[in-house]
């Protein structure tokens, strides 16, 4: 156990490609890390004390609905410590960084970010070296126990803090294993996912535009999921794989083509994905050296653009502003051969 204050962070994430398809086992997505951070500070204490800037009170380990995700993450760490013949000794943990703007969620944080943050902070506090794969599995284990049904791609991106290619796994099968296996066995088992950093060779400016609207509701997401068919899944997988190769080989035209097709697939999947603002966000690349699409669940939140010259970048930002779309983040992505 560390005697000094431990401080660590987790980043945000945004989907570049593979939304909705990734909810099906063995489908693929490309997800980008966003360096907007949540922070956790842990230090030794006489009793357990969990606090978050989301709430105006702190708790101990007695169940509290608001703190349920943090408490579940602590329970996971307690189980893991047992495997290492260690015990959960009292600590105080403070979580800050709401990943909000003007009191509104911006769609780059997630329950996965919180879970990874707590596990990462406590592993440092108890001086345990977790591999990235172990951290991913422990975070997923925590979320599955809580009934989370996401693809876990967000968790993968937050753990690796990189632009990643992610292949999803059969979450129902792993959920069944939770009741059949010990935590040790579960961690040693091959779950069937794949996480690999994308070694990008293409130079562009990466833009994230925020519509200031929340993404579509859970009920609407269920309706969208009901529209998913084999044609959508096969097309999405092909285009994500093509995009991965195009980024890796620095092929601009193929990158633009794959991202355009992926955006069109989402638009055809369900009308609720592309709100009028997300359509405007995408269409802002008209006659410019750029490509844009919605990101995540759609209906609101964010979209992304890859821009290949400065004139286009300035014009897109101007067009977005006219549509009340806020530039949330921009990053110069330098291809490997340009570095």
N, C-alpha and C positions, 0 to 999 in steps of 0.2 A: 504494500500500500504506500502511495506517495504521501509524504509529509507536507509537501508544498502544494500551492494552488496549481491545478491542471487546467489549461485552457485549450480548446480545440474548436474547429468549425466544420460545417458541411455546406456545400454549394447548392445552388439551384440547378434546375434542369429544364430543357425544352426539347420537344420532339421535332426532329427534322423530317422524319419519314417513318411510315409503318403504323400510324394510328389506327385503332379499331382492329386491324388484322392481328396485331400483336397479342390480343386477348386470347387468341387461339393457339394451343400448343404447337411448337415448332415453326411458328411464324417469326418474322424478323423485323427489326426496326433500327433506325439510326437516331441517336439521342445526343444532344449537345449539353455539356456542362456550362452553367452561367455563374460567373464569379460574384454572385450576390449571396451573402453568407448568413447563416444562423450560427450563433456561438454558444458554447456551454462552458461554464466554469465549475470545477469540482474541488472541494477541499475537505479535509477531515473535520468531523463534527461529533458532538456528544450524542446527537440523535439524527434520524433521517429527515431531511428537509428538501423538498422539491419545489422550485418556483419557476414560473415562466412569465414573460412580459405580456402574454396573452390574457392573463388573469390578475386580479388585484389581491390575491391571497396565495399563501403557500400551503403545502400539505405534507403529511408523512407517508408511510406506505399503506395506510388504511384507504380502501377503495374510494375514489372520487371520480365522478363521470368526466369532468373536464381534464383531469390528469391521467385518465385511464391508459392512454397510449404510452406516456412516460413511465407509469407504474408497471405496465406490462413489459416494457424494455428493461426495467430494473430486475423484474422477476427472471427474465431470460438470462441476464448477466449473473444472477444468483445461481441459476442452474448450471451455467457454464463454469463458474468458479468452483462449484462442487466437483466437477470433472477434474479440476486442477488441484484438488485438495485444499482449496482456499474458502474462506467464508466472507459473506457480505458484511463488512463492518460499516458503521454509520458514516454518512457523508452528507454534505450539503451541495446541491447542484442548482445552478441558475441558467436558464435558457433565455437568450435574447435574439431578436431579429425575426420580425413577423413575416417578412417577405410580402409586405403590403405597400401600397402607395395611396395616400389620402384615405386611409381606412378601408381600402378595397383590396381584396386578394388579386395578385397579378398573374397567377397561373404558373409560377416557376418553382414554388415550394410544394411540399406534399407530406403526407403522413410518413412516407418513406424517409424524407430528409430528417424528420424528428427522431425516428427510430434509430437511424444510422448514427446521428449525432450523440444520442444517449449511450449507445453501445461503444462507440469510439471513445467518448470521454471516460467512461468507466473502465474500459480496458487499459487506458493510459494510467488512470488513477490506481488500479490494482496491479499495474505493471505486468500486463499480459500482452504478448505479441500476437495479434490476430493477423492472419493473412487476409488479403482482400476477399478471397473466396469465403473464408470463414465469417468475415463481417457481413458479407452479402447473405449467406445462409442463415445466420443468427437473426438478421433484420427481417428476412422473409418469414422465418419460423415465428417471430413475434407477431407479424402482421396476419399470417394465416390463422394463428390462434385467436386473433380478434375478429376473424371472419372477413378480412379484406380480400376482395376478389380482383384486384388490379393485376396487370401483367407483370409487375415488379421490375419493369424496365427503368422506371424512375430510380428505384433503389440501386440498380446496377450502375447507373450514370453517376449517382451521388457518391457511391463507394469508390469508383474509379477516377472521379473528377477529371473526365476526359471526354472527347468526342468518341462515342462507342458504337459498335455494331452489336446488337443483342438478339439472341434467339431465345424465345420463351419456352417454358417447360410445362408439363402437365401438372397444374397446381392442385387439382383434385386428388391426383395420385399421391402427391407429397403430403397433402392434408390428411389422407388416410394413414400415411406412414407415421404421422404425429402420435397416433393412438397405438401403433404397433411396435414402435422402436424406441430405444433410449435416445437421448440427445446425441450421445457419442456416435451411435450407429447412424443416425440421421446425418450428422456432419460428414461421416466417412462415405456415405452413399453418393453415387453419381445421379444427380437429379435430371440431367439432360439439357440444362441450359448452356448457352455459350456467350461469353462476354469478351470482346476483343477491341482494343483501341483502333480507331481508323487512322492509319498513317496517311494523312491528307497531303497530296502533292499539288493541289490547286490553290492559286492565290485569289482571294476575293474579300470583300467586306461583308461580314455577317451582321444583319440587322434584325432586331426583334421589335415589332410594333405591337402596342397594347391598345385594345379597343375601349378600355375602361368599362366594359360590360362583363358580367360574370359568364362563365361558360354554361352550356346547356345543363338542365337539371338531370338528376339521377334517373327520373322517370323517362325523360327524353333519350338519355343514353341507352336505356333498355330497349326503346323502340328502334334506335339506330342499330343496336346489336342484332335485333331480330331481322334486319335487312341484309345482314352479312351472308353471302353465299360463296360457293366454291370458286366461281369466276372472279369475284372480288379478291378472295384470298390468294389465288394463283397469280393474278395480275399484280397485286401489291408486293408479293414475295419477289417476283421477277424484277420489278422496278427498284425495290430496295437493294437487291443484289447488284443490279446494274449501276445504281447510284454509288454503292460501296466501291465498285471497281473503277468507276469514273473519277471519284475523288482520289482514290489511291494512285491512279495513273495520270491524274492531272488533266482529264479530258473535259473541257468546258462544255462543248455542245451536248455531250451525253449527259452531263450533270443537269443541264437546263431541261433537256428532254425528259429525264426520269422524274425530276421534281414537278414539272408541269403535269405529267401523266398522273403522278401520285395525288396532286391537288384535284385533278379532274375526277379521279376514282372516288375521292371523298365527296366531292360535289354530287356525283351520280348516286352515291350510296344512300344519302338521305338529305332532303332539303333543309333540315334544321342545322346542318353542320356549317354551311356558309351563310352567315347573317349578311345583311347589306354592307355592313362595315368590313367584314372579312373579304367580301367580294371586292370592295374598293381597295383594300390593302393589297390584294393579289393583282388587281388591274392597274395599280399604280406603276407597274413595271412596263406598261405599254410603250413600245418603240424605244425601250432603253436596254442597255446591256446588263440584264438582271432577270432573276426569276423569283417568284414569291408564292407562298401557299399558307393555308391555315396551319395551326399547330395544336396538338392535343385534342380534346373532346370537340372543340369547335363551338359555334353559336355565340362566342364571345372570347374573352381572354386575349390570346396572342396569335400573331402570325409571324412568319420568318421570311426574310429575303436574302438571297445571295447576289451581291452586286459586284460587277467586274470593272467599273471605272468610276472615277470621282464625280464626273458630271452626273452620271446616273444616280449615284448615291445621294447627292444634294437634291436632285429633282424628286426622288422617291420620298425623302424626308419632308420636302415641301408639300407634295401631293398628300401624304399621310396627314400632315397638319391640317390641311384644308378639309379633311374628312374626320377631324377630331380624333385621329389616331396618334398616340403619343410614342415617340421613340424611346423605348425602355432600355435598350442596350445595343451597343455596336462594338464589333471587334474586327481588327485586321487579321485575317487568317492567311498566313504566309505558307505557300506550298513548300514542301521539303527541299526542293531544288532551288528555291528562292532565298532560303535562310542563310 
